[in-house]
Amino acid sequence: MSKLQPYIESRGQGPDLVLLHGWGLHSGIWEMLADDLAEHFTLHMIDLPGFGRSPIPGDPYTLNLLTEQVLKVAPENAHYLGWSLGGLIATNIAIESPDRINKLITVASNPRFVQQDDWQHAMKANIMDSFCRYLEEDYQGTIIRFLAIQAIGSETQKDDIRRLRDTVFIHGVPAAKALRGGLALLNDVDLREHLNKIEVPMLRLYGRLDSLVPAKTAEQVAELIPHSQHKVYPKASHAPFLSHKPLFVNDVKEFLHE
């Protein structure tokens, strides 16, 4: 077990809410929402290992490692909001450590990110393969390309891409091991058969124009977690918290205050 701990920034007042970012980024992506949410919750914004200001342990870059690292610095019991890869980690916490989580919100996330014969509403395998290949040749360019895809189709596409690009390298370049390992997790992890272990209240948020996590995923996951709620933002892409901030913040507050 690694002694290294991820970077965490806490602010606000009220119930604890842990925010987990997506691949290639860091907790700075939440700055836009932080002031609004901090009026209602004590936010705990964590940089995943190897991203932002967090060191990267020598251990293999697995979902269990990321889960363990997050739980090292997170409050004993909290609400969790995870975006994309962060949603995978938050979901794993709800499965493996239910005593640590109160309510769960996932944003543009998928228990299985890449298509299989029995799971069509996901990313095509060749798209993920090309990202893995490009990463070795030009990792900065690949990160930017990945971020641009996340905003395609959104009403505020240009602004979203600019915000993502402005945020990504503020704390330097992510560790190559974290970039490779994170993509491998998105490619390989399949939590579908474990979702029936989730008992905490759960809200799943999607963008109808998302090309990485198709909105039709919402119905597929509903069959696996019948007690969960979901909402699809009609004009949002992979980052609805950027394109539809007021609506998003309101939905988070409503669900966590129920």
C-alpha positions in Angstrom: 0.0 0.0 0.0 1.5 3.3 -1.1 2.2 6.0 1.6 1.8 8.8 -1.0 -1.5 10.7 -0.7 -3.3 12.7 -3.4 -3.7 16.5 -3.2 -7.1 17.6 -1.8 -8.5 21.1 -1.4 -11.5 21.7 0.9 -13.9 24.6 1.1 -17.4 25.6 1.9 -19.9 24.6 4.6 -22.5 22.0 5.0 -22.5 18.2 4.2 -19.3 16.8 2.8 -19.2 16.4 -1.0 -16.2 14.8 -2.7 -15.6 15.9 -6.4 -13.7 13.5 -8.7 -12.5 14.8 -12.1 -12.1 13.0 -15.4 -9.1 11.7 -17.4 -6.3 14.1 -18.3 -7.6 16.9 -16.0 -7.5 17.7 -12.3 -9.7 19.2 -9.7 -9.3 22.7 -11.1 -12.1 21.8 -13.5 -14.6 22.3 -10.7 -13.6 26.0 -10.1 -16.6 27.2 -12.1 -19.0 25.4 -9.8 -17.1 25.7 -6.5 -18.5 29.0 -5.2 -22.1 28.0 -5.9 -21.8 24.5 -4.4 -19.6 25.7 -1.4 -22.6 27.7 -0.1 -24.4 24.4 0.5 -21.7 21.8 0.9 -18.2 21.3 2.2 -16.4 20.5 -1.0 -13.4 18.2 -1.1 -11.8 18.5 -4.6 -9.2 15.8 -5.1 -6.5 15.5 -7.8 -6.4 11.9 -8.9 -2.9 10.3 -8.6 -0.5 11.6 -11.3 -2.8 14.4 -12.3 -2.7 18.1 -11.2 -0.8 18.3 -7.9 -1.0 14.7 -6.9 2.1 12.4 -6.8 1.9 9.0 -8.5 2.6 5.9 -6.4 4.8 3.2 -7.7 2.0 0.6 -7.5 0.2 -0.5 -10.7 -2.3 2.1 -11.8 -5.5 0.1 -11.1 -9.1 1.1 -10.2 -8.4 -0.3 -6.7 -5.3 1.9 -6.3 -7.3 5.0 -7.3 -10.2 4.1 -4.9 -7.7 3.5 -2.1 -6.0 6.8 -2.7 -9.2 8.8 -2.8 -10.4 7.2 0.4 -7.1 8.0 2.2 -7.9 11.7 2.1 -11.7 11.8 1.8 -14.0 12.3 4.8 -15.1 9.2 6.6 -18.6 9.6 5.1 -19.5 12.0 2.3 -21.6 12.5 -0.9 -19.6 11.7 -4.0 -19.8 13.4 -7.5 -17.6 11.8 -10.1 -17.3 12.9 -13.8 -16.3 10.3 -16.5 -13.3 8.4 -15.1 -14.1 10.0 -11.7 -17.6 8.5 -12.0 -16.0 5.1 -12.4 -14.0 5.6 -9.2 -17.0 7.0 -7.2 -19.1 4.0 -8.4 -16.4 1.6 -7.3 -16.4 3.3 -3.8 -20.2 2.7 -3.6 -19.7 -0.9 -4.5 -16.6 -1.7 -2.3 -16.9 0.8 0.6 -20.6 1.6 1.0 -20.1 2.8 4.6 -17.9 5.7 3.2 -20.6 7.1 0.8 -23.9 8.7 1.5 -25.3 9.6 -1.9 -23.7 9.1 -5.4 -23.8 11.3 -8.5 -22.1 10.2 -11.7 -21.7 12.6 -14.6 -21.2 11.4 -18.2 -19.9 8.1 -16.8 -20.4 4.4 -17.8 -19.8 1.2 -15.9 -18.2 -0.1 -19.2 -16.8 2.7 -21.4 -16.0 0.6 -24.5 -18.5 -1.3 -26.6 -19.0 -5.0 -26.4 -21.5 -7.2 -28.2 -23.9 -7.0 -25.2 -23.1 -3.3 -24.5 -23.4 -1.1 -27.6 -24.1 2.3 -26.1 -20.4 3.0 -25.4 -17.2 4.2 -27.1 -16.1 2.2 -30.2 -13.0 0.2 -29.4 -11.1 1.6 -32.4 -11.5 5.2 -31.0 -10.0 4.2 -27.7 -7.2 2.3 -29.5 -6.3 5.4 -31.5 -6.1 7.5 -28.3 -3.8 5.0 -26.7 -1.6 5.0 -29.9 -1.6 8.8 -30.3 -0.7 9.2 -26.6 2.7 7.6 -27.1 3.4 10.0 -30.1 2.1 13.3 -28.8 0.6 13.2 -25.3 -0.1 16.9 -25.1 -1.9 17.0 -28.4 -3.8 13.8 -27.5 -5.1 15.3 -24.3 -6.2 18.5 -26.1 -7.9 16.3 -28.8 -9.7 14.3 -26.1 -10.9 17.4 -24.4 -12.2 18.9 -27.7 -14.2 15.7 -28.3 -15.8 16.1 -24.9 -17.4 19.4 -25.9 -18.5 18.6 -29.5 -22.2 19.5 -30.0 -22.6 21.4 -26.8 -24.4 24.8 -27.1 -21.3 26.4 -25.6 -18.8 24.3 -27.5 -16.2 27.0 -28.1 -16.3 28.2 -24.5 -16.2 24.7 -23.1 -13.2 23.7 -25.1 -11.4 27.0 -24.1 -12.1 26.3 -20.4 -10.9 22.7 -20.7 -7.7 23.8 -22.5 -7.0 26.6 -20.1 -7.4 24.3 -17.1 -5.6 21.2 -18.2 -1.9 22.2 -17.9 -2.1 24.8 -15.1 -0.2 22.4 -12.8 2.1 21.0 -15.4 1.7 17.9 -17.6 0.1 14.8 -16.1 2.3 11.8 -15.4 2.7 9.6 -18.4 1.9 6.6 -16.2 -1.4 8.2 -15.1 -2.4 9.1 -18.7 -1.6 5.5 -19.9 -3.1 3.9 -16.8 -6.3 6.1 -16.9 -6.9 5.2 -20.6 -6.3 1.5 -19.8 -9.0 1.7 -17.1 -11.5 3.4 -19.4 -10.7 0.6 -21.9 -10.7 -2.4 -19.6 -12.9 -1.8 -16.5 -16.3 -3.4 -16.5 -18.4 -2.8 -13.3 -21.7 -3.9 -14.7 -22.0 -7.2 -12.8 -21.3 -5.4 -9.5 -23.8 -2.6 -9.9 -26.4 -4.6 -8.0 -24.3 -4.0 -4.8 -25.0 -0.3 -4.9 -27.6 0.6 -2.3 -27.0 4.3 -1.7 -29.2 6.8 -3.5 -27.8 7.5 -7.0 -28.3 10.1 -9.6 -26.8 9.7 -13.1 -26.4 12.7 -15.4 -25.8 12.6 -19.1 -25.5 14.9 -22.2 -27.6 13.9 -25.2 -24.8 15.0 -27.5 -22.1 13.1 -25.7 -20.0 11.0 -28.2 -18.0 9.3 -25.4 -20.9 8.2 -23.2 -24.0 8.0 -25.4 -27.2 9.1 -23.7 -28.8 5.7 -24.5 -26.4 4.4 -21.8 -28.9 5.9 -19.3 -31.6 3.3 -20.0 -29.1 0.4 -20.0 -27.7 1.3 -16.6 -31.3 1.9 -15.3 -31.9 -1.9 -15.8 -28.9 -2.7 -13.7 -29.5 -0.2 -10.9 -33.4 0.2 -10.9 -33.4 2.4 -7.8 -31.1 5.0 -9.4 -32.4 8.2 -11.0 -31.1 9.7 -14.2 -31.4 12.9 -16.2 -30.3 13.7 -19.8 -29.4 17.3 -20.7 -30.8 17.7 -24.3 -28.1 20.2 -25.5 -25.1 19.1 -23.5 -22.1 17.0 -24.4 -19.6 15.2 -22.1 -19.2 18.2 -19.7 -22.8 19.3 -18.8 -21.5 21.1 -15.7 -19.7 23.5 -18.0 -22.4 24.0 -20.6 -25.4 24.0 -18.2 -23.9 25.2 -14.9 -27.0 26.7 -13.3 -29.2 23.8 -14.1 -26.5 21.3 -13.1 -25.8 23.0 -9.8 -29.6 23.0 -9.0 -29.9 19.3 -9.9 -27.0 18.4 -7.6 -28.5 20.5 -4.7 -31.9 19.1 -5.1 -30.8 15.5 -5.2 -28.4 15.8 -2.2 -30.9 17.8 -0.1 -33.7 15.3 -0.6 
